[in-house]
């Protein structure tokens, strides 16, 4: 696994995240630092990457929301974004209803 790139086990996760993000108006996919990012004209709102050796989805949220999600299982600090990003490890069973909500919240911040 290359640094920052989701491995084969993450492909289905990336595909589902991609479908959810691209369905939002004005969203495009770019590749930055070897992984897919989803953005509007104003900035990136979701990215799929490996942080350390953990495949994850990173969401841009309000700082108080970041703090809230850091108390929940599977979430961890994203090592960039000055407290405005939180990452969710994708190695286990995922709550797609929650992920969809987080994608929409992230999108609203940069739209």
C-alpha positions in Angstrom: 0.0 0.0 0.0 1.4 3.4 -1.0 1.2 6.2 1.5 -2.1 8.0 1.2 -3.7 5.5 -1.2 -6.6 3.2 -0.2 -5.7 -0.4 -0.8 -7.9 -2.9 -2.6 -10.1 -3.5 0.5 -11.1 0.2 0.3 -12.2 0.2 -3.3 -15.9 -0.6 -2.5 -15.8 2.1 0.1 -14.3 4.7 -2.3 -16.8 3.8 -5.0 -19.7 4.3 -2.6 -18.3 7.6 -1.2 -17.7 8.7 -4.8 -21.3 8.0 -5.8 -22.6 9.9 -2.7 -20.4 12.9 -3.3 -20.7 13.2 -7.1 -24.5 13.2 -6.7 -24.3 16.6 -4.9 -24.6 19.6 -7.3 -21.3 21.2 -8.4 -19.1 18.4 -7.0 -16.1 17.1 -8.9 -13.4 14.5 -8.0 -9.8 15.4 -8.1 -6.7 13.5 -7.0 -4.4 15.1 -4.5 -1.4 13.5 -2.8 -2.3 10.1 -4.4 -6.0 9.8 -3.2 -9.4 10.9 -4.4 -10.8 14.2 -3.1 -14.3 15.5 -3.6 -14.8 19.2 -3.9 -16.9 22.1 -5.0 -15.5 25.3 -6.5 -14.8 26.5 -2.9 -12.8 23.6 -1.7 -12.5 19.9 -0.7 -15.2 18.5 1.6 -14.4 14.8 1.7 -11.3 12.7 1.0 -10.6 9.0 1.0 -7.1 8.1 2.1 -4.8 6.1 4.3 -3.7 7.9 7.4 -0.8 5.9 8.8 -1.9 2.4 7.8 -5.6 3.1 8.4 -7.9 3.4 5.4 -10.2 6.3 6.2 -12.8 8.8 5.0 -12.0 12.4 6.1 -14.8 14.9 6.5 -14.7 18.7 6.8 -16.9 19.7 9.7 -17.4 22.5 12.2 -14.9 22.3 15.1 -17.5 21.5 17.7 -18.8 18.6 15.5 -15.2 17.4 15.1 -14.9 17.2 18.9 -18.2 15.4 19.1 -17.2 12.7 16.6 -13.8 12.2 18.2 -15.7 10.7 21.2 -17.2 8.0 18.9 -15.7 4.7 18.0 -13.9 4.6 14.7 -13.3 8.3 14.5 -9.8 9.9 14.9 -8.0 13.2 14.4 -7.2 14.0 10.8 -3.5 15.2 10.8 -4.3 18.4 8.9 -7.0 20.9 8.7 -6.5 22.7 12.0 -9.3 20.9 13.9 -11.8 21.3 11.0 -11.5 17.7 9.8 -12.2 14.3 11.3 -11.5 10.9 9.9 -13.4 7.7 10.1 -11.6 4.4 9.9 -13.1 2.2 7.2 -11.7 -1.2 8.2 -14.8 -2.5 9.9 -18.6 -2.4 9.5 -19.7 1.1 8.4 -22.8 3.1 9.2 -23.7 4.4 5.7 -26.6 6.5 7.0 -24.1 8.4 9.3 -21.5 8.6 6.5 -24.2 10.1 4.1 -25.1 12.7 6.8 -21.4 13.6 7.3 -20.9 14.0 3.5 -23.9 16.3 3.3 -22.7 18.4 6.3 -19.2 18.6 4.8 -20.6 19.7 1.4 -22.8 22.4 3.1 -19.7 23.9 4.7 -17.9 24.4 1.4 -20.8 25.2 -0.8 
